[in-house]
């Protein structure tokens, strides 16, 4: 049986509101359509970025999913971090 790992993807958005508004629906649909176990995510209240938590089998799979995020593809993130999260 494969080990499932939890990851946290934390990101900050560039100050390009028109581009962000045009890509945001694709970003939201991308993550929702993946139907990942343990998925929870959304924007920060001030819309400066957001965070997504999800479960996959490996770091390489998590990297692959994050790199296909429409915000990443459109180069709309000023900063981002992908961290494995160990719950105690």
C-alpha positions as CSV (number, residue, x, y, z in Angstrom):
1,X,0.0,0.0,0.0
2,X,1.4,3.4,-1.0
3,X,2.1,6.0,1.6
4,X,0.0,9.2,1.4
5,X,1.7,12.4,2.2
6,X,0.1,15.8,2.9
7,X,1.4,18.9,1.2
8,X,0.8,22.6,1.7
9,X,1.1,24.9,-1.3
10,X,1.3,28.6,-0.2
11,X,1.5,31.3,-2.8
12,X,1.5,35.1,-3.2
13,X,0.0,36.7,-6.3
14,X,1.7,39.4,-8.4
15,X,0.1,42.8,-8.5
16,X,-1.6,42.3,-11.9
17,X,-5.3,42.3,-11.0
18,X,-6.7,42.0,-14.5
19,X,-4.5,39.0,-15.4
20,X,-5.3,37.4,-12.0
21,X,-9.0,37.9,-12.5
22,X,-8.8,36.2,-15.9
23,X,-6.8,33.2,-14.7
24,X,-8.4,32.7,-11.2
25,X,-11.4,30.6,-12.5
26,X,-9.0,28.3,-14.3
27,X,-6.9,28.0,-11.2
28,X,-9.9,27.1,-9.0
29,X,-11.3,24.7,-11.5
30,X,-7.9,23.0,-11.9
31,X,-7.6,22.1,-8.2
32,X,-11.3,21.2,-7.9
33,X,-11.2,18.9,-10.9
34,X,-8.2,17.0,-9.5
35,X,-10.5,15.7,-6.7
36,X,-7.4,15.0,-4.5
37,X,-7.9,13.4,-1.1
38,X,-7.9,15.9,1.7
39,X,-8.1,18.9,-0.6
40,X,-8.8,22.2,1.0
41,X,-7.8,25.5,-0.4
42,X,-8.7,29.1,-1.3
43,X,-7.6,32.7,-1.4
44,X,-6.6,34.8,1.6
45,X,-9.2,37.3,2.6
46,X,-7.2,40.2,1.2
47,X,-6.7,38.3,-2.1
48,X,-2.9,38.6,-1.9
49,X,-2.5,34.9,-2.5
50,X,-3.8,31.7,-1.0
51,X,-3.0,28.2,0.2
52,X,-3.9,24.7,-0.8
53,X,-3.5,21.5,1.2
54,X,-3.8,18.1,-0.4
55,X,-2.6,14.5,-0.2
56,X,-0.6,12.6,-2.8
57,X,1.8,9.7,-2.8
58,X,5.1,11.6,-3.4
59,X,6.9,14.9,-3.5
60,X,7.4,14.5,-7.3
61,X,3.6,14.2,-7.8
62,X,3.0,17.3,-5.6
63,X,5.6,19.2,-7.6
64,X,4.0,18.1,-10.9
65,X,0.6,19.2,-9.8
66,X,1.8,22.6,-8.5
67,X,3.8,23.3,-11.7
68,X,0.6,22.8,-13.8
69,X,-1.4,25.2,-11.7
70,X,-2.7,27.9,-14.1
71,X,-1.3,30.7,-11.9
72,X,2.2,29.1,-12.2
73,X,1.8,28.5,-15.9
74,X,0.7,32.2,-16.4
75,X,3.7,33.4,-14.2
76,X,1.3,35.2,-11.8
77,X,2.9,34.2,-8.5
78,X,5.4,36.5,-6.9
79,X,6.4,33.8,-4.4
80,X,5.3,30.2,-3.7
81,X,6.3,27.4,-1.4
82,X,5.4,23.7,-1.4
83,X,6.0,22.0,1.9
84,X,5.3,18.5,3.1
85,X,3.2,18.7,6.2
86,X,3.6,16.1,9.0
87,X,0.8,16.2,11.5
88,X,1.8,15.2,15.0
